[in-house]
Amino acid sequence: MLGWKLFKHALRMIFGNWREVLRIFLVPTIVGILGIVAFIAVFADRLEASGPVGSGIGLAIFSVMIFYAIVATWSIVAWHRFVLLEEIPQGWIPPFNMGRIFSYWWQMLKITLLAIVVGLPVGVLLVSFVEASLLIAILIGLPVYFLLIVSYMRLSILLPAAAIGAPISIVQAFEATKGFGGSFLLLLLSLIGFQILLQLPVSLTTLLFAPLSAIFSVAAAVLATLLNISVLTTLHGHFIEGRSVD
């Protein structure tokens, strides 16, 4: 039941440290929202205009994407460092470490490229199975899909490792998580089940009272995002540092 313990531990970290969650994520979230709003306000007319997008607006869109990525990674890195290094935020502005942010991006790029290199041939193969037989495609495709997701989760410990300045290699990540495929699968199913539970109040209130449904939807998205980040931290703490999740 290690997968379930990992899930519960990640959830406990969020609710058990809710004050630190606010201090780490609130200001970067507000900064990100204000940045997007400012971009829309400045370029609203050009975004609504028909015709090809000019180089100026294209550069602006690229810049705001980079800005949003920096702001998002700022809080994620700060959370990893808070849990794994006990780097407690002082005040309402979490520590900003550009070097760790770039390192985090580099590891994300490596994982993404590896996923593309492996996923594309597998995707082409599954399409050929679908053309031959839908049943065969399902029987083969679902296990392969979950195998790829579990492999991605095993590699994800590269990210918190980069955040704390103790990077590990892809080989080290696979070695540290070797033999725990079933635990990762249970963790994945727990995350999927939790996501479904989060969507229940959203669905139930959609037809009854739309504003309340919108609030539930935002709350569900925020909690799901925080949980995914917390899971990464938990995986690194347990498999790399040997921390208990009991």
Salt bridges, closest charged atoms under 4 A:
GLU87 OE1 - ARG81 NH2 3.01
GLU241 OE2 - HIS236 ND1 3.70
GLU241 OE1 - ARG243 NE 2.68
ASP246 OD1 - LYS5 NZ 2.98
